[in-house]
Amino acid sequence: MNPADYRAGARFVMNAAADYWSDNSARWDNYRTNGDAGIGRLKLLMPYWRSYNMTTVDSATFDSCV
């Protein structure tokens, strides 16, 4: 992203989310073939941000890896 875009008044939003599917060829079957891995949240990006992540591990595991 170009920092000049912020000076021009541009606003950017980001989302990270995922679903688990039973297999690569599964068709939608009202949540019987898939489930949430992570429900996304929209975040307004600011110039000072360097990363935005979504993970399926618990916080203790995540903290031990970072």
CHARMM-style PDB file with segment names, atoms N, HN, CA, C and O in Angstrom:
ATOM      1  N   MET     1       0.840  -1.179   0.000  1.00  0.00      PROA
ATOM      2  CA  MET     1       0.000   0.000   0.000  1.00  0.00      PROA
ATOM      3  C   MET     1       0.880   1.236   0.000  1.00  0.00      PROA
ATOM      4  O   MET     1       1.946   1.263   0.615  1.00  0.00      PROA
ATOM      5  N   ASN     2       0.434   2.210  -0.671  1.00  0.00      PROA
ATOM      6  HN  ASN     2      -0.432   2.189  -1.170  1.00  0.00      PROA
ATOM      7  CA  ASN     2       1.186   3.452  -0.795  1.00  0.00      PROA
ATOM      8  C   ASN     2       0.752   4.425   0.307  1.00  0.00      PROA
ATOM      9  O   ASN     2      -0.424   4.785   0.370  1.00  0.00      PROA
ATOM     10  N   PRO     3       1.679   4.859   1.179  1.00  0.00      PROA
ATOM     11  CA  PRO     3       1.323   5.817   2.227  1.00  0.00      PROA
ATOM     12  C   PRO     3       0.683   7.088   1.675  1.00  0.00      PROA
ATOM     13  O   PRO     3      -0.080   7.744   2.384  1.00  0.00      PROA
ATOM     14  N   ALA     4       0.976   7.446   0.435  1.00  0.00      PROA
ATOM     15  HN  ALA     4       1.596   6.913  -0.140  1.00  0.00      PROA
ATOM     16  CA  ALA     4       0.369   8.644  -0.154  1.00  0.00      PROA
ATOM     17  C   ALA     4      -1.144   8.484  -0.273  1.00  0.00      PROA
ATOM     18  O   ALA     4      -1.868   9.479  -0.260  1.00  0.00      PROA
ATOM     19  N   ASP     5      -1.634   7.246  -0.390  1.00  0.00      PROA
ATOM     20  HN  ASP     5      -1.045   6.437  -0.400  1.00  0.00      PROA
ATOM     21  CA  ASP     5      -3.070   7.018  -0.474  1.00  0.00      PROA
ATOM     22  C   ASP     5      -3.778   7.488   0.792  1.00  0.00      PROA
ATOM     23  O   ASP     5      -4.899   7.992   0.724  1.00  0.00      PROA
ATOM     24  N   TYR     6      -3.132   7.327   1.948  1.00  0.00      PROA
ATOM     25  HN  TYR     6      -2.222   6.917   2.003  1.00  0.00      PROA
ATOM     26  CA  TYR     6      -3.724   7.783   3.199  1.00  0.00      PROA
ATOM     27  C   TYR     6      -3.824   9.306   3.213  1.00  0.00      PROA
ATOM     28  O   TYR     6      -4.817   9.872   3.670  1.00  0.00      PROA
ATOM     29  N   ARG     7      -2.797   9.949   2.713  1.00  0.00      PROA
ATOM     30  HN  ARG     7      -1.990   9.489   2.341  1.00  0.00      PROA
ATOM     31  CA  ARG     7      -2.823  11.413   2.678  1.00  0.00      PROA
ATOM     32  C   ARG     7      -3.916  11.907   1.744  1.00  0.00      PROA
ATOM     33  O   ARG     7      -4.445  13.003   1.927  1.00  0.00      PROA
ATOM     34  N   ALA     8      -4.256  11.097   0.736  1.00  0.00      PROA
ATOM     35  HN  ALA     8      -3.826  10.207   0.588  1.00  0.00      PROA
ATOM     36  CA  ALA     8      -5.303  11.479  -0.211  1.00  0.00      PROA
ATOM     37  C   ALA     8      -6.691  11.162   0.346  1.00  0.00      PROA
ATOM     38  O   ALA     8      -7.695  11.448  -0.306  1.00  0.00      PROA
ATOM     39  N   GLY     9      -6.760  10.571   1.551  1.00  0.00      PROA
ATOM     40  HN  GLY     9      -5.945  10.338   2.081  1.00  0.00      PROA
ATOM     41  CA  GLY     9      -8.040  10.292   2.187  1.00  0.00      PROA
ATOM     42  C   GLY     9      -8.560   8.887   1.954  1.00  0.00      PROA
ATOM     43  O   GLY     9      -9.681   8.579   2.359  1.00  0.00      PROA
ATOM     44  N   ALA    10      -7.782   8.022   1.313  1.00  0.00      PROA
ATOM     45  HN  ALA    10      -6.872   8.272   0.984  1.00  0.00      PROA
ATOM     46  CA  ALA    10      -8.223   6.645   1.081  1.00  0.00      PROA
ATOM     47  C   ALA    10      -8.297   5.894   2.408  1.00  0.00      PROA
ATOM     48  O   ALA    10      -7.498   6.138   3.312  1.00  0.00      PROA
ATOM     49  N   ARG    11      -9.266   4.972   2.520  1.00  0.00      PROA
ATOM     50  HN  ARG    11      -9.915   4.773   1.785  1.00  0.00      PROA
ATOM     51  CA  ARG    11      -9.402   4.120   3.703  1.00  0.00      PROA
ATOM     52  C   ARG    11      -9.441   2.677   3.225  1.00  0.00      PROA
ATOM     53  O   ARG    11     -10.124   2.364   2.250  1.00  0.00      PROA
ATOM     54  N   PHE    12      -8.714   1.796   3.902  1.00  0.00      PROA
ATOM     55  HN  PHE    12      -8.158   2.050   4.694  1.00  0.00      PROA
ATOM     56  CA  PHE    12      -8.606   0.406   3.516  1.00  0.00      PROA
ATOM     57  C   PHE    12      -9.118  -0.484   4.636  1.00  0.00      PROA
ATOM     58  O   PHE    12      -8.875  -0.210   5.812  1.00  0.00      PROA
ATOM     59  N   VAL    13      -9.827  -1.551   4.275  1.00  0.00      PROA
ATOM     60  HN  VAL    13     -10.024  -1.774   3.321  1.00  0.00      PROA
ATOM     61  CA  VAL    13     -10.359  -2.512   5.234  1.00  0.00      PROA
ATOM     62  C   VAL    13      -9.822  -3.887   4.860  1.00  0.00      PROA
ATOM     63  O   VAL    13      -9.687  -4.210   3.680  1.00  0.00      PROA
ATOM     64  N   MET    14      -9.513  -4.706   5.890  1.00  0.00      PROA
ATOM     65  HN  MET    14      -9.624  -4.443   6.849  1.00  0.00      PROA
ATOM     66  CA  MET    14      -8.996  -6.051   5.664  1.00  0.00      PROA
ATOM     67  C   MET    14      -9.809  -7.052   6.463  1.00  0.00      PROA
ATOM     68  O   MET    14     -10.366  -6.730   7.512  1.00  0.00      PROA
ATOM     69  N   ASN    15      -9.868  -8.287   5.942  1.00  0.00      PROA
ATOM     70  HN  ASN    15      -9.415  -8.549   5.090  1.00  0.00      PROA
ATOM     71  CA  ASN    15     -10.577  -9.365   6.608  1.00  0.00      PROA
ATOM     72  C   ASN    15      -9.750 -10.647   6.463  1.00  0.00      PROA
ATOM     73  O   ASN    15      -9.150 -10.880   5.414  1.00  0.00      PROA
ATOM     74  N   ALA    16      -9.717 -11.470   7.502  1.00  0.00      PROA
ATOM     75  HN  ALA    16     -10.205 -11.281   8.354  1.00  0.00      PROA
ATOM     76  CA  ALA    16      -9.076 -12.785   7.438  1.00  0.00      PROA
ATOM     77  C   ALA    16     -10.055 -13.798   8.025  1.00  0.00      PROA
ATOM     78  O   ALA    16     -10.527 -13.626   9.148  1.00  0.00      PROA
ATOM     79  N   ALA    17     -10.363 -14.854   7.267  1.00  0.00      PROA
ATOM     80  HN  ALA    17      -9.979 -14.994   6.354  1.00  0.00      PROA
ATOM     81  CA  ALA    17     -11.308 -15.872   7.717  1.00  0.00      PROA
ATOM     82  C   ALA    17     -11.035 -17.170   6.958  1.00  0.00      PROA
ATOM     83  O   ALA    17     -10.328 -17.175   5.950  1.00  0.00      PROA
ATOM     84  N   ALA    18     -11.605 -18.271   7.455  1.00  0.00      PROA
ATOM     85  HN  ALA    18     -12.179 -18.267   8.273  1.00  0.00      PROA
ATOM     86  CA  ALA    18     -11.425 -19.561   6.780  1.00  0.00      PROA
ATOM     87  C   ALA    18     -12.528 -20.518   7.211  1.00  0.00      PROA
ATOM     88  O   ALA    18     -13.140 -20.355   8.266  1.00  0.00      PROA
ATOM     89  N   ASP    19     -12.766 -21.526   6.362  1.00  0.00      PROA
ATOM     90  HN  ASP    19     -12.268 -21.658   5.505  1.00  0.00      PROA
ATOM     91  CA  ASP    19     -13.706 -22.611   6.656  1.00  0.00      PROA
ATOM     92  C   ASP    19     -12.988 -23.936   6.486  1.00  0.00      PROA
ATOM     93  O   ASP    19     -12.083 -24.064   5.661  1.00  0.00      PROA
ATOM     94  N   TYR    20     -13.400 -24.928   7.276  1.00  0.00      PROA
ATOM     95  HN  TYR    20     -14.135 -24.824   7.946  1.00  0.00      PROA
ATOM     96  CA  TYR    20     -12.963 -26.300   7.065  1.00  0.00      PROA
ATOM     97  C   TYR    20     -13.986 -26.977   6.162  1.00  0.00      PROA
ATOM     98  O   TYR    20     -15.188 -26.849   6.395  1.00  0.00      PROA
ATOM     99  N   TRP    21     -13.534 -27.691   5.140  1.00  0.00      PROA
ATOM    100  HN  TRP    21     -12.557 -27.795   4.951  1.00  0.00      PROA
ATOM    101  CA  TRP    21     -14.421 -28.440   4.255  1.00  0.00      PROA
ATOM    102  C   TRP    21     -14.077 -29.920   4.365  1.00  0.00      PROA
ATOM    103  O   TRP    21     -12.917 -30.276   4.571  1.00  0.00      PROA
ATOM    104  N   SER    22     -15.083 -30.783   4.228  1.00  0.00      PROA
ATOM    105  HN  SER    22     -16.026 -30.494   4.060  1.00  0.00      PROA
ATOM    106  CA  SER    22     -14.856 -32.222   4.363  1.00  0.00      PROA
ATOM    107  C   SER    22     -13.897 -32.753   3.296  1.00  0.00      PROA
ATOM    108  O   SER    22     -13.125 -33.671   3.572  1.00  0.00      PROA
ATOM    109  N   ASP    23     -13.931 -32.195   2.086  1.00  0.00      PROA
ATOM    110  HN  ASP    23     -14.559 -31.450   1.862  1.00  0.00      PROA
ATOM    111  CA  ASP    23     -12.962 -32.519   1.043  1.00  0.00      PROA
ATOM    112  C   ASP    23     -13.027 -31.459  -0.048  1.00  0.00      PROA
ATOM    113  O   ASP    23     -13.908 -30.600  -0.039  1.00  0.00      PROA
ATOM    114  N   ASN    24     -12.081 -31.526  -0.993  1.00  0.00      PROA
ATOM    115  HN  ASN    24     -11.364 -32.223  -1.000  1.00  0.00      PROA
ATOM    116  CA  ASN    24     -11.970 -30.490  -2.031  1.00  0.00      PROA
ATOM    117  C   ASN    24     -13.152 -30.429  -2.980  1.00  0.00      PROA
ATOM    118  O   ASN    24     -13.379 -29.391  -3.603  1.00  0.00      PROA
ATOM    119  N   SER    25     -13.913 -31.509  -3.109  1.00  0.00      PROA
ATOM    120  HN  SER    25     -13.729 -32.351  -2.603  1.00  0.00      PROA
ATOM    121  CA  SER    25     -15.029 -31.512  -4.055  1.00  0.00      PROA
ATOM    122  C   SER    25     -16.396 -31.426  -3.371  1.00  0.00      PROA
ATOM    123  O   SER    25     -17.423 -31.536  -4.040  1.00  0.00      PROA
ATOM    124  N   ALA    26     -16.424 -31.234  -2.061  1.00  0.00      PROA
ATOM    125  HN  ALA    26     -15.589 -31.145  -1.517  1.00  0.00      PROA
ATOM    126  CA  ALA    26     -17.692 -31.172  -1.329  1.00  0.00      PROA
ATOM    127  C   ALA    26     -18.521 -29.980  -1.783  1.00  0.00      PROA
ATOM    128  O   ALA    26     -17.995 -28.890  -2.008  1.00  0.00      PROA
ATOM    129  N   ARG    27     -19.819 -30.201  -1.914  1.00  0.00      PROA
ATOM    130  HN  ARG    27     -20.246 -31.086  -1.731  1.00  0.00      PROA
ATOM    131  CA  ARG    27     -20.748 -29.120  -2.253  1.00  0.00      PROA
ATOM    132  C   ARG    27     -21.382 -28.609  -0.965  1.00  0.00      PROA
ATOM    133  O   ARG    27     -21.451 -29.320   0.038  1.00  0.00      PROA
ATOM    134  N   TRP    28     -21.840 -27.374  -1.012  1.00  0.00      PROA
ATOM    135  HN  TRP    28     -21.784 -26.796  -1.827  1.00  0.00      PROA
ATOM    136  CA  TRP    28     -22.507 -26.769   0.140  1.00  0.00      PROA
ATOM    137  C   TRP    28     -23.718 -27.616   0.532  1.00  0.00      PROA
ATOM    138  O   TRP    28     -24.554 -27.939  -0.312  1.00  0.00      PROA
ATOM    139  N   ASP    29     -23.807 -27.974   1.820  1.00  0.00      PROA
ATOM    140  HN  ASP    29     -23.127 -27.711   2.505  1.00  0.00      PROA
ATOM    141  CA  ASP    29     -24.916 -28.775   2.316  1.00  0.00      PROA
ATOM    142  C   ASP    29     -25.352 -28.256   3.684  1.00  0.00      PROA
ATOM    143  O   ASP    29     -25.461 -29.015   4.647  1.00  0.00      PROA
ATOM    144  N   ASN    30     -25.598 -26.963   3.749  1.00  0.00      PROA
ATOM    145  HN  ASN    30     -25.510 -26.346   2.967  1.00  0.00      PROA
ATOM    146  CA  ASN    30     -26.128 -26.329   4.967  1.00  0.00      PROA
ATOM    147  C   ASN    30     -25.312 -26.683   6.209  1.00  0.00      PROA
ATOM    148  O   ASN    30     -25.866 -27.131   7.212  1.00  0.00      PROA
ATOM    149  N   TYR    31     -24.010 -26.483   6.140  1.00  0.00      PROA
ATOM    150  HN  TYR    31     -23.560 -26.119   5.325  1.00  0.00      PROA
ATOM    151  CA  TYR    31     -23.056 -26.688   7.239  1.00  0.00      PROA
ATOM    152  C   TYR    31     -22.785 -28.141   7.584  1.00  0.00      PROA
ATOM    153  O   TYR    31     -22.154 -28.403   8.608  1.00  0.00      PROA
ATOM    154  N   ARG    32     -23.239 -29.118   6.766  1.00  0.00      PROA
ATOM    155  HN  ARG    32     -23.752 -28.905   5.934  1.00  0.00      PROA
ATOM    156  CA  ARG    32     -22.883 -30.516   6.998  1.00  0.00      PROA
ATOM    157  C   ARG    32     -21.564 -30.863   6.325  1.00  0.00      PROA
ATOM    158  O   ARG    32     -20.902 -31.819   6.729  1.00  0.00      PROA
ATOM    159  N   THR    33     -21.174 -30.115   5.317  1.00  0.00      PROA
ATOM    160  HN  THR    33     -21.712 -29.338   4.988  1.00  0.00      PROA
ATOM    161  CA  THR    33     -19.929 -30.394   4.592  1.00  0.00      PROA
ATOM    162  C   THR    33     -18.800 -29.443   4.985  1.00  0.00      PROA
ATOM    163  O   THR    33     -17.662 -29.626   4.552  1.00  0.00      PROA
ATOM    164  N   ASN    34     -19.096 -28.446   5.785  1.00  0.00      PROA
ATOM    165  HN  ASN    34     -20.021 -28.297   6.136  1.00  0.00      PROA
ATOM    166  CA  ASN    34     -18.051 -27.508   6.190  1.00  0.00      PROA
ATOM    167  C   ASN    34     -18.374 -26.901   7.553  1.00  0.00      PROA
ATOM    168  O   ASN    34     -19.498 -27.005   8.046  1.00  0.00      PROA
ATOM    169  N   GLY    35     -17.381 -26.275   8.144  1.00  0.00      PROA
ATOM    170  HN  GLY    35     -16.468 -26.191   7.744  1.00  0.00      PROA
ATOM    171  CA  GLY    35     -17.549 -25.577   9.411  1.00  0.00      PROA
ATOM    172  C   GLY    35     -16.550 -24.445   9.496  1.00  0.00      PROA
ATOM    173  O   GLY    35     -15.601 -24.383   8.716  1.00  0.00      PROA
ATOM    174  N   ASP    36     -16.763 -23.561  10.434  1.00  0.00      PROA
ATOM    175  HN  ASP    36     -17.535 -23.611  11.068  1.00  0.00      PROA
ATOM    176  CA  ASP    36     -15.877 -22.406  10.586  1.00  0.00      PROA
ATOM    177  C   ASP    36     -14.530 -22.805  11.171  1.00  0.00      PROA
ATOM    178  O   ASP    36     -14.459 -23.558  12.143  1.00  0.00      PROA
ATOM    179  N   ALA    37     -13.479 -22.298  10.575  1.00  0.00      PROA
ATOM    180  HN  ALA    37     -13.536 -21.686   9.786  1.00  0.00      PROA
ATOM    181  CA  ALA    37     -12.142 -22.398  11.159  1.00  0.00      PROA
ATOM    182  C   ALA    37     -11.834 -21.095  11.883  1.00  0.00      PROA
ATOM    183  O   ALA    37     -11.180 -21.090  12.926  1.00  0.00      PROA
ATOM    184  N   GLY    38     -12.305 -20.012  11.328  1.00  0.00      PROA
ATOM    185  HN  GLY    38     -12.836 -20.017  10.481  1.00  0.00      PROA
ATOM    186  CA  GLY    38     -12.144 -18.697  11.924  1.00  0.00      PROA
ATOM    187  C   GLY    38     -13.124 -17.736  11.288  1.00  0.00      PROA
ATOM    188  O   GLY    38     -13.185 -17.630  10.063  1.00  0.00      PROA
ATOM    189  N   ILE    39     -13.882 -17.043  12.095  1.00  0.00      PROA
ATOM    190  HN  ILE    39     -13.833 -17.129  13.090  1.00  0.00      PROA
ATOM    191  CA  ILE    39     -14.848 -16.086  11.590  1.00  0.00      PROA
ATOM    192  C   ILE    39     -14.150 -14.745  11.470  1.00  0.00      PROA
ATOM    193  O   ILE    39     -13.593 -14.229  12.439  1.00  0.00      PROA
ATOM    194  N   GLY    40     -14.186 -14.192  10.278  1.00  0.00      PROA
ATOM    195  HN  GLY    40     -14.638 -14.611   9.491  1.00  0.00      PROA
ATOM    196  CA  GLY    40     -13.462 -12.959  10.007  1.00  0.00      PROA
ATOM    197  C   GLY    40     -14.078 -11.734  10.655  1.00  0.00      PROA
ATOM    198  O   GLY    40     -15.284 -11.663  10.889  1.00  0.00      PROA
ATOM    199  N   ARG    41     -13.234 -10.797  10.929  1.00  0.00      PROA
ATOM    200  HN  ARG    41     -12.254 -10.855  10.739  1.00  0.00      PROA
ATOM    201  CA  ARG    41     -13.649  -9.486  11.419  1.00  0.00      PROA
ATOM    202  C   ARG    41     -13.010  -8.447  10.523  1.00  0.00      PROA
ATOM    203  O   ARG    41     -11.824  -8.532  10.203  1.00  0.00      PROA
ATOM    204  N   LEU    42     -13.786  -7.484  10.128  1.00  0.00      PROA
ATOM    205  HN  LEU    42     -14.749  -7.415  10.388  1.00  0.00      PROA
ATOM    206  CA  LEU    42     -13.247  -6.411   9.300  1.00  0.00      PROA
ATOM    207  C   LEU    42     -12.479  -5.442  10.187  1.00  0.00      PROA
ATOM    208  O   LEU    42     -12.958  -5.038  11.247  1.00  0.00      PROA
ATOM    209  N   LYS    43     -11.296  -5.079   9.747  1.00  0.00      PROA
ATOM    210  HN  LYS    43     -10.907  -5.407   8.886  1.00  0.00      PROA
ATOM    211  CA  LYS    43     -10.464  -4.131  10.490  1.00  0.00      PROA
ATOM    212  C   LYS    43     -10.071  -2.992   9.565  1.00  0.00      PROA
ATOM    213  O   LYS    43      -9.674  -3.210   8.420  1.00  0.00      PROA
ATOM    214  N   LEU    44     -10.187  -1.787  10.072  1.00  0.00      PROA
ATOM    215  HN  LEU    44     -10.510  -1.610  11.002  1.00  0.00      PROA
ATOM    216  CA  LEU    44      -9.730  -0.620   9.341  1.00  0.00      PROA
ATOM    217  C   LEU    44      -8.211  -0.568   9.446  1.00  0.00      PROA
ATOM    218  O   LEU    44      -7.663  -0.506  10.547  1.00  0.00      PROA
ATOM    219  N   LEU    45      -7.533  -0.593   8.307  1.00  0.00      PROA
ATOM    220  HN  LEU    45      -7.977  -0.643   7.413  1.00  0.00      PROA
ATOM    221  CA  LEU    45      -6.072  -0.569   8.310  1.00  0.00      PROA
ATOM    222  C   LEU    45      -5.554   0.845   8.504  1.00  0.00      PROA
ATOM    223  O   LEU    45      -6.107   1.808   7.973  1.00  0.00      PROA
ATOM    224  N   MET    46      -4.499   0.944   9.264  1.00  0.00      PROA
ATOM    225  HN  MET    46      -4.050   0.162   9.695  1.00  0.00      PROA
ATOM    226  CA  MET    46      -3.874   2.234   9.534  1.00  0.00      PROA
ATOM    227  C   MET    46      -2.427   2.181   9.036  1.00  0.00      PROA
ATOM    228  O   MET    46      -1.869   1.091   8.915  1.00  0.00      PROA
ATOM    229  N   PRO    47      -1.816   3.308   8.751  1.00  0.00      PROA
ATOM    230  CA  PRO    47      -0.452   3.315   8.187  1.00  0.00      PROA
ATOM    231  C   PRO    47       0.589   2.623   9.074  1.00  0.00      PROA
ATOM    232  O   PRO    47       1.593   2.129   8.561  1.00  0.00      PROA
ATOM    233  N   TYR    48       0.370   2.578  10.388  1.00  0.00      PROA
ATOM    234  HN  TYR    48      -0.446   2.979  10.805  1.00  0.00      PROA
ATOM    235  CA  TYR    48       1.358   1.997  11.289  1.00  0.00      PROA
ATOM    236  C   TYR    48       1.237   0.475  11.411  1.00  0.00      PROA
ATOM    237  O   TYR    48       2.088  -0.138  12.055  1.00  0.00      PROA
ATOM    238  N   TRP    49       0.224  -0.158  10.826  1.00  0.00      PROA
ATOM    239  HN  TRP    49      -0.468   0.341  10.302  1.00  0.00      PROA
ATOM    240  CA  TRP    49       0.058  -1.604  10.901  1.00  0.00      PROA
ATOM    241  C   TRP    49       1.113  -2.295  10.056  1.00  0.00      PROA
ATOM    242  O   TRP    49       1.465  -1.813   8.979  1.00  0.00      PROA
ATOM    243  N   ARG    50       1.615  -3.419  10.538  1.00  0.00      PROA
ATOM    244  HN  ARG    50       1.329  -3.810  11.413  1.00  0.00      PROA
ATOM    245  CA  ARG    50       2.582  -4.202   9.788  1.00  0.00      PROA
ATOM    246  C   ARG    50       2.077  -5.607   9.492  1.00  0.00      PROA
ATOM    247  O   ARG    50       2.560  -6.242   8.554  1.00  0.00      PROA
ATOM    248  N   SER    51       1.106  -6.116  10.277  1.00  0.00      PROA
ATOM    249  HN  SER    51       0.714  -5.600  11.039  1.00  0.00      PROA
ATOM    250  CA  SER    51       0.563  -7.448  10.011  1.00  0.00      PROA
ATOM    251  C   SER    51      -0.846  -7.573  10.583  1.00  0.00      PROA
ATOM    252  O   SER    51      -1.247  -6.836  11.484  1.00  0.00      PROA
ATOM    253  N   TYR    52      -1.573  -8.523  10.030  1.00  0.00      PROA
ATOM    254  HN  TYR    52      -1.248  -9.121   9.297  1.00  0.00      PROA
ATOM    255  CA  TYR    52      -2.920  -8.852  10.492  1.00  0.00      PROA
ATOM    256  C   TYR    52      -3.085 -10.337  10.226  1.00  0.00      PROA
ATOM    257  O   TYR    52      -2.883 -10.781   9.095  1.00  0.00      PROA
ATOM    258  N   ASN    53      -3.446 -11.116  11.237  1.00  0.00      PROA
ATOM    259  HN  ASN    53      -3.610 -10.755  12.155  1.00  0.00      PROA
ATOM    260  CA  ASN    53      -3.413 -12.569  11.125  1.00  0.00      PROA
ATOM    261  C   ASN    53      -4.696 -13.217  11.616  1.00  0.00      PROA
ATOM    262  O   ASN    53      -5.475 -12.621  12.360  1.00  0.00      PROA
ATOM    263  N   MET    54      -4.895 -14.463  11.175  1.00  0.00      PROA
ATOM    264  HN  MET    54      -4.263 -14.947  10.571  1.00  0.00      PROA
ATOM    265  CA  MET    54      -5.945 -15.323  11.686  1.00  0.00      PROA
ATOM    266  C   MET    54      -5.306 -16.684  11.907  1.00  0.00      PROA
ATOM    267  O   MET    54      -4.584 -17.171  11.037  1.00  0.00      PROA
ATOM    268  N   THR    55      -5.556 -17.303  13.046  1.00  0.00      PROA
ATOM    269  HN  THR    55      -6.142 -16.907  13.753  1.00  0.00      PROA
ATOM    270  CA  THR    55      -4.981 -18.615  13.335  1.00  0.00      PROA
ATOM    271  C   THR    55      -6.026 -19.498  13.996  1.00  0.00      PROA
ATOM    272  O   THR    55      -7.014 -19.000  14.536  1.00  0.00      PROA
ATOM    273  N   THR    56      -5.812 -20.801  13.956  1.00  0.00      PROA
ATOM    274  HN  THR    56      -5.009 -21.205  13.517  1.00  0.00      PROA
ATOM    275  CA  THR    56      -6.724 -21.747  14.608  1.00  0.00      PROA
ATOM    276  C   THR    56      -6.121 -22.347  15.878  1.00  0.00      PROA
ATOM    277  O   THR    56      -6.752 -23.188  16.519  1.00  0.00      PROA
ATOM    278  N   VAL    57      -4.916 -21.929  16.247  1.00  0.00      PROA
ATOM    279  HN  VAL    57      -4.404 -21.246  15.726  1.00  0.00      PROA
ATOM    280  CA  VAL    57      -4.304 -22.455  17.472  1.00  0.00      PROA
ATOM    281  C   VAL    57      -4.750 -21.620  18.679  1.00  0.00      PROA
ATOM    282  O   VAL    57      -5.151 -20.465  18.541  1.00  0.00      PROA
ATOM    283  N   ASP    58      -4.670 -22.237  19.869  1.00  0.00      PROA
ATOM    284  HN  ASP    58      -4.344 -23.176  19.981  1.00  0.00      PROA
ATOM    285  CA  ASP    58      -5.045 -21.509  21.083  1.00  0.00      PROA
ATOM    286  C   ASP    58      -3.984 -20.467  21.402  1.00  0.00      PROA
ATOM    287  O   ASP    58      -2.877 -20.517  20.867  1.00  0.00      PROA
ATOM    288  N   SER    59      -4.321 -19.529  22.266  1.00  0.00      PROA
ATOM    289  HN  SER    59      -5.221 -19.488  22.700  1.00  0.00      PROA
ATOM    290  CA  SER    59      -3.432 -18.397  22.537  1.00  0.00      PROA
ATOM    291  C   SER    59      -2.105 -18.833  23.170  1.00  0.00      PROA
ATOM    292  O   SER    59      -1.074 -18.222  22.890  1.00  0.00      PROA
ATOM    293  N   ALA    60      -2.102 -19.876  24.020  1.00  0.00      PROA
ATOM    294  HN  ALA    60      -2.940 -20.373  24.248  1.00  0.00      PROA
ATOM    295  CA  ALA    60      -0.853 -20.325  24.648  1.00  0.00      PROA
ATOM    296  C   ALA    60       0.125 -20.857  23.587  1.00  0.00      PROA
ATOM    297  O   ALA    60       1.320 -20.568  23.640  1.00  0.00      PROA
ATOM    298  N   THR    61      -0.390 -21.634  22.627  1.00  0.00      PROA
ATOM    299  HN  THR    61      -1.361 -21.869  22.583  1.00  0.00      PROA
ATOM    300  CA  THR    61       0.466 -22.147  21.541  1.00  0.00      PROA
ATOM    301  C   THR    61       0.965 -21.011  20.680  1.00  0.00      PROA
ATOM    302  O   THR    61       2.139 -20.978  20.311  1.00  0.00      PROA
ATOM    303  N   PHE    62       0.089 -20.083  20.359  1.00  0.00      PROA
ATOM    304  HN  PHE    62      -0.864 -20.110  20.659  1.00  0.00      PROA
ATOM    305  CA  PHE    62       0.481 -18.938  19.532  1.00  0.00      PROA
ATOM    306  C   PHE    62       1.566 -18.130  20.230  1.00  0.00      PROA
ATOM    307  O   PHE    62       2.566 -17.769  19.609  1.00  0.00      PROA
ATOM    308  N   ASP    63       1.379 -17.843  21.519  1.00  0.00      PROA
ATOM    309  HN  ASP    63       0.567 -18.137  22.024  1.00  0.00      PROA
ATOM    310  CA  ASP    63       2.360 -17.037  22.267  1.00  0.00      PROA
ATOM    311  C   ASP    63       3.719 -17.717  22.336  1.00  0.00      PROA
ATOM    312  O   ASP    63       4.744 -17.037  22.353  1.00  0.00      PROA
ATOM    313  N   SER    64       3.749 -19.056  22.375  1.00  0.00      PROA
ATOM    314  HN  SER    64       2.916 -19.609  22.361  1.00  0.00      PROA
ATOM    315  CA  SER    64       5.031 -19.764  22.437  1.00  0.00      PROA
ATOM    316  C   SER    64       5.787 -19.736  21.109  1.00  0.00      PROA
ATOM    317  O   SER    64       6.994 -19.975  21.074  1.00  0.00      PROA
ATOM    318  N   CYS    65       5.083 -19.447  20.029  1.00  0.00      PROA
ATOM    319  HN  CYS    65       4.103 -19.252  20.058  1.00  0.00      PROA
ATOM    320  CA  CYS    65       5.711 -19.427  18.699  1.00  0.00      PROA
ATOM    321  C   CYS    65       6.140 -18.030  18.269  1.00  0.00      PROA
ATOM    322  O   CYS    65       6.970 -17.884  17.372  1.00  0.00      PROA
ATOM    323  N   VAL    66       5.601 -17.042  18.879  1.00  0.00      PROA
ATOM    324  HN  VAL    66       4.927 -17.161  19.608  1.00  0.00      PROA
ATOM    325  CA  VAL    66       5.867 -15.657  18.428  1.00  0.00      PROA
ATOM    326  C   VAL    66       7.066 -15.098  19.135  1.00  0.00      PROA
ATOM    327  OT1 VAL    66       7.448 -13.953  18.894  1.00  0.00      PROA
TER     328      VAL     66
END
